[in-house]
Amino acid sequence: MLTYSRLLFLFLVAICFPSLSFGDASTSSILKDMQKLSVLGRVLYIGAHPDDENTRVITYLSRGRLYDVAYLSLTRGSGGQNLIGKERGAPLGVIRSQELLAARHIDGAKQFFTRAIDFGFSKTPEETFEHWERETLLQDVVRIIRDYQPDILITRFPTEGPGHGHHTASALLAGEAFEKAGDANFSPGLGLPWQPARLFLNLPHWTEPSEDLLKQSISIDVGKYDSILGRSYGEIAAEARTMHKSQGFGSAPERGSLTERFVLLKGSNNSNDLMEGIDTSWKRLERTIEIENDIRTINREFAPEAPWKIVPHLAKLKASLRKLESSSWKESKIELVNRLLENALGLTGRFSTDSPLLQRGESFNAKLELIQRSPVPVRIHSVTFRPELPTTVKFNEHMMLENVVNETTFSLQTPRSLSNSNAPWLLKESVGDFYGFDKIKNVIQPKAEAPIHAVVTLEVHNEILPLRLPLTSYTTDRVRGEVATEAAVVPKIAGSLSSDLLIFSGTGSKTVTLELTAQTQKISGTVHVAAPKGWRVEPNQIFFSLNEIGGKQFFQLTATPTSLKSESGSLSFTYGSSDPLQSIAVVNYPHIPGLTMVAPLQAKLLLVPLNVPASQIGFVPGAGEETPKILSELGMNITEITEDRLKEDLSQFASILFGIRALNTNPWLGTYKNNLLEYVRQGGVLVVQYNTHSTFSPLEVDIWPYPLSIDRGRVTDEKSAVSFLQKEHAVLNFPHKITENDFSGWVQERGLYFVGDADERYDRVLAMNDSGEESLNGSLLVTQLGEGRFVYTGLSFFRQLPEGVPGAYRLLFNLLTLPKKE
């Protein structure tokens, strides 16, 4: 399996939607929130991964029925694949977490997680629970139910049948948690008991339900048009779904009637509606007549052209809410009233600094700006900071005038007590397939908070209105416009390497460039470089001196294995009193907040004795992988093949390698099928790595010389036995003799999306299977075509090469150097 503890360096810095937002201040948004004041219903939708949620259902229940809705994803999706970049493992989990938040921003729901780490595809729930200790995960789900107090639960997946073991596990846990959440004897430390009324299965669209299930099900049209929002819930849902870009889930808007079906699994009987018989009005609480009267007044007095007229009535409602006994609904509705006050006042603000990168103990200049666009008197009561900072902030005017910016500048010092910013679920080393944690909230919360916030307390009609503003840096991009990046705490000196993976096929030396960048003024010192046993690095001490922020120095390091028996390891870097030298990198995709990563700097050293092909290799990019970079590190002559290049003579390439999912991501490749097959006929080798094919996302092009079909066959046990079906085949013998030992040390899986049916002219070379399943022989197919060879493989080379699995290198090189016609 992937070693997640290696990736605990990750942290994220989130920018807002848009540059700063306390909610949508449009009249339509205010009207929807006013309607939501009267609704006290709550739904928890449960799945296994980011992108499992049914955004049509969530949007309808949140935007249409006005319930509080949340999606619980057991994992953050770190075991998946990435269609938009090269991030894998924990970094991908951060990206997918942010994609979920982007989707929730659109569909109006909340987001929760458990501590489970996504370890990749699992075929059964039994296998899943071998990785995820069932009782531990059940406690996480129960805790969320007790904290959130939903009226109903909806599970995305059934509790039996073929599919992903994680999916089935999420449904089983939903059923168990439904029973245990209301049991006062079960884990009382997880909070007060809460019993949801019902548990439903949202019938999946990818299977045909039985007649019995259809008769039992409730049908709901979730595609209705909302005249206030000016869009249907299907259109909004498609926009939310499209936020899962790393998984290729761009969705077209759906208009017209959209039917979703639900089957009651547990709880009180019902006939026509999910919430039938559940009081979702204020009558579910005691002594709320005054509140209901206040809400009626707000609705009566609202004027779209002058929303500020309801501000005094909102202030009165807030005072009435504060009189209620403590409950989750009290806090939820006070939060909603605060949002309505902000939007009705046209209130916004920002707490900014020039650079988003802060260093402990150093001062920085900050600016606080506030504006409200109404004639209502608003008084600035106080400004404090989290964490507490010994600074007094004064405005020239404490009364906020209509459409006038109140601003002040001052100096702050970053507390020395702050640590480098980290994603909260990565603060502690993982334990097995669970994220470690010191506080459970660090696991279940969707994102990291900015390290410093300003808390501005305003006074409106004798009510206090708090604004929490994260410290943020603003820049202007000529294409995107204003881009906001929340502040992060980073080290004073950062390092980067020209390559973080050095692969050796013998005892020769390799050079890597170390770049040091100052994050503060005037810094000097010594960086110590340590090589593992069996390796030598020169120099092992580097003296540097930098005078300004952003200043850089470059140093050449030479690494050498001392023998062919040197074990793999890493160069490590320390600075000062043996503190790890850190790297800083920003991953920036337009659809999600910017992601800043801080990592202990290291260069992985791999010694893999190989016969490295000396000829020119062409590479057709697919869905983001490190293969061409890794092969280049070994001294191979790799040339990227673009569409224009395919129009030219390909004979210069001894072999051409397709990246993973190349046909999925570049459908234009089908146009050049004849060119590519003619290249093979003339003696070339064409190696195609796996592509996906499903009912929902069919593979629409192919370049096969003879018919073959890709199915969903895969082997998830990375230790499963591998049988050689044709031991004398060139693929297993030239230039490397492939044995069972070459399949030792594989990570996460053997392979995926194997070939099912295929023309008999293909040679099937390998067979393998997961425990208790039939043997699959579609992981590696080879056929002769003219003078050359065509190869299709579902083996997961893209995972094995970065992990330094020697056998994967040896077998891939055999594929790339297949001899011409035998």
N, C-alpha and C positions, 0 to 999 in steps of 0.2 A: 504493500500500500504506500501511498505518498506520505512522506515524513512531514507532517504539518508543523511540528515543533520548529523546523528550520525556518518557517515563514512567519514567526511571531513578531517580526519586525514591523509589520504593516500598520500604517495608520492612514486615516483619511481626513481631509479637510473639505468641508462642504460649502459650496456656494449656494445662494438662495435662488428661488424661483419667483419672480425674475431677480433683479439685483438685490432688492430687499422687499419683503412682502409680509404683511400681517394678515393676509387674506385678500380675496378679490373684493375691492370696494365698489364694484358696479351695483347698480340698482337691482339687477337680477340676483346677484349673490346675496344682497341684503334681504331681499324678499324671501329667498329660500331659507336663510337662517332664521328669519322671523317665523316662518312656518315650522321650522324645526324646534322652536321654543316649546311648542305644544305637544311634541311627540316624545314619549319615553319608552322606546323599544330598542332592543340591543341584540345584535347578531354576531356570532363568531364563525367565520368560514375557515375550514381546516384543510391544509394540503401538506405536501412533503417538501416542495422546492419553490424557489422563485419561478414564476411563470405557470405554476399549477393552478392558480386561482382562476375562477370564471369571472372575468371582469364584467360580463353582461349582468350576471346576478348581483354582484357587488354594487355596480353602478345603480341598478334599478332600486335596490333596497336602501342605498345611501342617498342618492340624489332624488329618487322618485318617492319612496315610502318615508324618507327622512329619518330612518333609524340610525342609531350609532352602529357602525359596522366595522369589523376588524378582520384582517386576514392573518392567520397563524401559519407560517411556513416553518416546518420542523428544522429545515436547514437553510443555509445561505448560498447553496448551489456551487460550492467550491470544487466539487468533484466533476463538474460538467465540462463542456467545451466552450470555445469562444469564437464567435463568428466575426468579431470586429477588431480583434487584436491578438496579442501573443500572451496575455496574462493567463496563468493557470493557477490552480490551487487557491491559497488564501487570497491573493490579489483578485482573482476572478470572483471569489465570494464577496469581496467588498464591492466590486462593480455591480454584481447582481443584487446585492442589498440596496444599493442606490437606485437601481432600476425599479425595484419594488416601491421605494419611496416616491419615485417620479410617477409611477402608476397610481399610487394612492393619492398623490396631489391632484390627479385628474378625476379619479372616481370618488374621491371624498371619504375614503375609509382610513382606518388606522392600520398599523403594521406591527406584528409581534414575531419573535423567533424563539426557538429552544436552544439548548447548548449542543445539539447534535451536529457533527461534522459530516458533510456530504462526502462519502467515500467512493462515489461512483455507482455504476449500475449494479443493482441487486435483483436476482430473479425471484426470490421468495421472501416473505416476511421472516421466516425462520432464519435465513441467512442474514437478513438485516439486523435482527435482534442478537445475532452473534457479535455484531459490532457495537450496537447501541444497547447498553444494559436497559432492559425494558422498564424496570421499576424507576430508574433514574429519570428516564424520558417521560414516563407517566406523571411523575411529580412535577415536571416542568409544565406539562399541559394543564394539570389540575391547578397549579399556582396561577396560571394565566386566566383560567376560567373563574377562579375565586376573586381575583383582582378586578377583572373586567366585568363580571356578573352579567353574562349574556342571557337573554330569554330563550334563545334557541341556538343550537349548533347545526352547522351544515358541513358535511364531509364531501370532498370532491370525488373520492374513489370508493368502490365497493370493498368489502372485507374478504372477498375470495375471487378466484379467477386468475388467469394469466395476466402478466403485466410487470411493472416495476415493483420490487419488494418494498421499496421506500413508500410507494403510494399505498400499498395494502397496509403497511405498518401504520401509516397516518390514520387510516380509517379504523383500524383495531384500537389504536390509542384513543381516538375520539370516543369510541363506544365505552371503553373502560373509564375514561376521565368523566364521561357523563354520569356514570354511577358513583364514582369516588368523590367527585367535587362536592357533592351534597352530604357525604358521610363524615360526621363530626369525628369519628374514630380514626379516619384515614389521615395521617400526617397533619396533625393539628397545627404544626409550625408553618404550614403553607398558607395560612389565613383562615378567615371564618368560612364555614361551609356555604356553598351556593349551589342550588339545584336548578339547572336549566329545565325548561318545561318540555322541550322536545329535541330530538336528534334526527336530522333528515339526511338522506343521500340525494345529492343533486345528480340525477341520472346522466351518465356520460353520453356524449354525442357519437363517440367512436365505436359504440357497440349497439346492436339492435336489442332493446329490452324485450323481455318476454311479455306475453299477453297479460299474465298475472300482475307483473310489475306495472304495466300501463294502467290496468284497472285500479290498482292501489294508489297511483300517483296523483299528485296535484299538479295541474297545468297552469302556468302563469305566463302572461304575455309581458316580457321584459323589454320590448322594443318600442314602448309608447313614446310619443312626442311630448316634450316639455316646452310649452309656449313661453315660459319665463326664461328658460335657458336658451331657447331658440334652437335646440337640437334634440334628437331622440337619445334615449339611453343607450341604444345600440351604437350610435355614432360616438358618443362619449367613451363607451367601453372599448371600441376599436382603438381610439387614441391612447387609452391607458394600456391596452395590450401591446401596442407598438413600442412602448418603452422598454420591452424586453429585447432590445436590439442585439445583445450579445448572443442570444439564442435564435435569432432570425425569425422573430414573431411579428414582423410588420404586418398590420391588418388593415384591410379596406373598411371604410365605414359601412355599417349595416343599417339599412333603413326598412321601415315597415315592421309588421308583426314578427316577433321572435319568441318562440315558445321554449320555456324551460320546465322540466318536470322534476318533482321531488317526491321521494318515498319516505314515509315515516318509519324510522328504525326503532326508536325508543321514546317513551314519554306518553303524555296524554293524547287521546285520540282527537282527530280533527277531520274536517271534511273538505273545506274549500280554500283554506288560506293558511299560510305558515304560522301566522300569529293569532289564529282564531281562538277566542276565549281568553287571550292574554290582554290585560288592560294596559294599553300603551299611552294612557293619558295621565294627567296629574292626579287623578283619583287613586292611583296606585300608592300615593304617599298621603300622609295625614296633614291636615291643616294647610291646604294649598288653595283655598278659595281666593285669598288675596292675590296670589300669584296668577291664577287664571284671569282675574279681573285686570291685573296689570297687563297681561299679554293681549287681552281684547282691546285695551286702550291703545297699545302700541300699534296693533293692526289697523285700528280705526284712524289714528292720527298720522299714519305714514303718508308722506308725499314724495313721489319719486324725484321731483325736481328740487326738493329741499329735505333730504333724509335727516338732516340735523334736528328737525323738529321733534323727532322721537327720542332724542337724547335724554331729556328730563324724565321721560317715562321709563326708559331703560335703566336710568339711575335708581328710580323707585323700585323697579323689578329686582335689581341687584340687592337692594336693601331688604326686600321681602325674602329673597333666596337665602340671604345670610342668616335669617331667623330660623331656618329649617334645621332639624337635627342632622348631624353628620351622615352623609351617604354618598355613594358614587354619583348619584344623579345630581345632588347639590353641587358638587365640584364641577361636574360636566356642564351643567347649565350656567354656572357662574363664568366658566371659561367661554361659553358661547356668547353670553351677554357682553363680556369684555371685547370679544371680536366684533360684535355688532356696534359697540360704542366706538371702537377704532374706525370702523368703516363708515358709520354715519357721520362722524366728525371729519372724515377725510384725513385721518391722522396717520402719519408715518414718521420714521426716523432712522438714523444710522449712526453707528459708533465705528469710526474708521481710523486707520493708520496707513502710512505710506507703503509698508512692506508687510506681507502676511507671515513672514518668518521671524519669530521672536527668539531671543536667547535669555536664558535665566540670569537674573541679576542685572540686566541692562535696561536702560531707559529708552523710551520711545515716545514720539509725539502722537497725540490722539486728538480727534475732533468728534464732537457730539452735535448732531443736527436734528432738530425737531420741527415739524410743521403740521398745522391742522387747518383744513380748508372749510371752516364754518364760522358763523358769528357767535357761537356758544362760548362763554367764558371757560377757559381751561387754564389751570394754574399748575406750574411746575413745582411740585412739592419737595422732591429730593432726588438725588442721584447717588446710588451706591454701586459697588462692584462685587462680582463673584469671580474669584476669591476676593476677600476683603483687601482693599488697597488703601494706604494712608494718604488719600488725596481728597481735597474739597473742590467740587465743581461748582462754578458760579456762572449764571447767565445774566446778561445785562438787564433783561426783562423776564420776570417770573410769570407774567401773564402772556399766554400765547395769543397773538392777534391773528385775525383771519388771513390765511394765505401768506404769512410772513415767516420766513425761516428763522428760527431761534438757534444760534450756534455758539459754540465756545471751544477753544482749544486749550490743551493742557498737556502736561508730561506725566507719564506713568512709568513704573518700573515693574518688569516681569518678576514675580516672586521666585526666589531661588528654590522654593519647595516644590515647584511644578516639575514634573518629569516630562520627557519627550512625549509628545502627543501620540496616542495609540488608539486604534479601534478598540472599543471597550471589550469586545469578545476575544481579543487577542492579547489582553494584558498579562495573562498568565499562560504558562506552558500547557499545551493540551495534554489530556490524559486519555490515551487510547483514541477513540473516535468521538470524544467530547471536548469542547472547548473548556479550558480551565477558567476559573473565575474566583475573585475574592468577594464579589457581591453579585447576586443573581441578576440584578438590574443591568449589570454590565454585559450580560449575555443576551437578555431578551429585548433590550432597547435597540431600535433600528440603526442608530448612527451615533457617532461621537459628537460631543458638544465642543464648541470652540473653548479654548482654555480660559479666556477672559470674557466676561459679559458686563455690560452696564445695565443696571436695573433702574429705570426712570419711573418714579412714582408721580402720577398726575392726579389732580383733584378736579372732578367734574360733578357739578351739582351735589356737592358734599359727599360724593363717593370717590374712593380711591381706585385709580386705573393704573395697573403696573404694566410697563413695557420692558421686555427682556431683549436687549440688543447685543448680538454677538460681535466681538471685535472683528472687523472685516476690512480687507484692502480692495480698492476699486481701480480697475484699469479700463481703458477704452480700446476695443479691438475694431479695426476698420471694417470687418465683415460682421462680427457678432454684436457689435455695440458695446455697451457697458458689461463688464464681467466682474463679478464679485467673488473673492476668495476669503473664506474665514481664516483667521490667524491660527498658526500652529507653533508650538515650541520645538525648536530644532537646535542641534549642537552648533558651537561657534565655528567649527571647522568641519568641512564635509569633503569626502573623497569620492571619486568615480574612476572606473577602469575602462580602458578601451575594449576589454573583453572580460567578462566574469566567468568564462569557461575556457580553460586551456586544455586541449586534447593532444596527447602525444602518441604517436605510433611506434616510437623508438626512443633512444636516450638522447636525442638532440635537444637543443635549447629552444625556448620560445620567449619572445619579448612582449611585455604588456606595458602600456602607458598608464601611470597613476596621475590623476589630475586632482589637485587640492584647491578648494575654493573657500575663501573667507566669508563667513556670515556675520562678521563683526569687524570693527576697525582695529588695525594693528594687532596682529596675532602672529606669534612665532613659536617654534617648538620642534620636537622630534617625533617622527612617526617610525615605529618599529614594525618590521615585517618579519613574520615567522613562517617557516615552511614546515610541513609535517615530516615525520620520519621517512627517509628514503628520497628526500627531495632537497634541492639547494636553491636559494634565491639570493641574488646579488643586485644592488646592495641590500643589507638588512636593516640599515638605519638611514633615515632621510631627514635632513635639516631643512626647514622651510621658514620663510618670513614674508608675511603679506601685510600690506599697509591700509587697505580699504575694503569695504564690503564689496563682494563680487570679484575681488582680485584673485588671480589664478597662478599656479605654478605647476609645471609638468615634469615628471620624472620617469625614466625608463627602468623597468625591472626585468631581470632575466631569470627564468625558472628552468630547472633542469632535473630530470629524474636521475638518481645515482646508479640505478640498475634497471633491467627489465623486470625485476621483481618488486619494484616500488609500488606501494599500495596507493589507491586514490585518496585524495585528501584536499585540503584547502589552504591557500595562503591567507593568513589572518593579519589584521592591522590594528595596532594600538597607538594611542596618543596620550601624552601626559602621564598620569599615574595609572597606567595600564587600562585606561578606558578604551573600549572598542571605538575605532574610527568609524563614523557613520556615513552612509550615502544618503542623498536626498534626491528624489525624482518625483515629477508631477505627471500623472496620467490624466489626460484631459479629453473627454468625449463630449460633444455638444449636448447630448440628451440627458446627461446626469451631472451632478456636482463634480467639481474638480477633485481629483484624488492625489494627495501627496503621500509618498512612501518614504519612510526612514528605515534604513537597514544597516546592521553591522556590515561593513565592507568586507568582502571576501572574494577570492578567485578560486573556483573549483578546479582541481587538477585531476585529470584522468589519463591513465596510461593504458592504452588498448592496443597491444601489438597487432598490426594489421598490414595486409597488402593493399596499400592505398592506390586506387585507380589514378593513373597519370593523365588520362584522356579528359576531354572537355565534356562536362555534364550539363544538360539543360534542366532548369527547374521551373515548373508552372505553378505559381502561387495558388494556395487554397485559402483555408480559413485560419490564418494566423498560426504559424508554428516556427520553431527555431531550427528546423532541419537544414536549410541552406547555410545558415551562419555556422552551424556545428560542422558541417562537411567542409566548409571553407577553412575552418580552424585546423582541420587535418591536412590541409595543403591541397585539397581538391580544387579543380578549376570549375567553379559553378557560375553559370550564366542564367539570369532570370529571362524567361521567355514570355514576352508580351504578345498581345494579339497581332501587332504589326510584324513581330518576329516570325510568327507562324506562317505568314504569307511568303516568307523567304525560304531558301534552301536550308534544310535541317541536317544535311549530311555531316556538318562539322561536329555534331554531337555524337559521341559514342553511345550515349544513353540519355533518355529524358525521363525525369521523375516528376509525377504530379503530386502536389501537396494534398493534404487531407481535404476532402469535400471540394476539390477544385471544380468538378462539374456542377455541384450545387451552387457555388458562388460565382462561377463564370459560365453561364449557359451558352455564351457565344462559342465555346470550345467545340460544340457540336458542328458548327459551320466548317470546321477544319478537320473533320474526321478523315476525309479522304487523304488530305495532306499528311496527317499523322500516320495513317496505316501504310501509305506509300513509303514513308520514312522507314517503317519497320520492314517492309518488303525488301528494301534496298540494304538491309543489314543492321538497322538500328535496334536498340532495346527500349521499349516503352513500358515504364513501371507506373501503374495507377494505384494510388493508395485509396482507402475506403471513401465511399460517398454514401449519403443517407437516401433512403427511399421509403416512403410510407404513404398511406391513403391520403393523409392531410397534406403531405408535401412530397408529391411524386417526383422522381428524377425524370426530367423531361427530355434530356439528351443523353446520348451514349457515344462511345468511340470504340466499342468492342468489335473485334474482327469477326467473331462468331457469337451467336446469341448466348446471353447469360442473364440471370435475374439476381438482383441484390435483395436479400431479405433481412430480417432483424436478428438473425442468428449471431450469437456472440458467446464468448467464454470469459466470465468475470473473475474466475479464480486464477490469479496470476501464477499459482503454483501447480496448476493442473498438468497432468502428464501429456506429453506430445508424442504422437506416433509418426514415424516416417513411412509414408505409403510407397515412395519410390526412392529407395536408399541410394541408388546409383545415379539419380538425376543430377544434372550439372549444377542445379541450384544448391544442392547440398554438398557439393564436392569441389567447386572451383570459385575463387582461388583458396577458399578456406574449407576445411573439412568440418561440417556442422554435425554436432553430436547433441545428446540430451543435455550436456552441461551448458550448452549455449542458451538454454531456456531457463537457467537458474538466475535468480535475482531480478526477475521482471517485476514491474510495479503495477498495481491497480487492476490490470486485466491482461489477458492474452491478446484479445482483439475484438472487433465489433463490425457489424454490418457485413457478415460473410456472404458469399455467393451461395444461393440455393441451387436451382436447376441451371444447368449449363450444357452447351454443346459437348459432345463426346471428344472433340478434338482438343479440349483443354486437359492438361495434366493436373491432377489434384495431388499435391505433394505432401501435405500435412493433415493430420487428424487430431482432434482434441475435444474435450467436453468437460462441462461442470459436473460435479458429483450427482449421481442419480439420473443423468440425462443421456440421451443418445449421442454418439460420437458425431461431430461435425467435420466435414472435409472441405469446407469452402473458404478457409482462411488464406490460402495461397494457390492460385491457379496460373499455369504457364502454358503458352501455346506457341508453336512455330508458325510464322507467317512469312512466306518467301525466304529471304536470307536471315531475317531477324526474329526477335522474340517479343511477345506481348505478355505482360504480367499484370494480374489484378491481385491485390492483397488487402485483407482487413486486419492484419497484424498491427498492433498499436506502436509502430516505430516512433511516432511523435511523442509518446510518453517515455519510451525507453532510452532514446538517445540523450536527452538532457540529464537523465539519471545515471548515465554512464554504464549502461548494461552492455558488457563486451559482446555477448552473443548476438544482440540486436544489430550492432555495428557489423559484425562478421557476415550475418545473413543478408543485410541490406547491400553490402558491398558485393556479395555474390550475385544478387539480383541485377545490380548496375553493370556488372562485368560478364553477364552471360555470353558465352561464345556464340558465334554465328552458326548457321545451319550445320547440324552434326552429320 
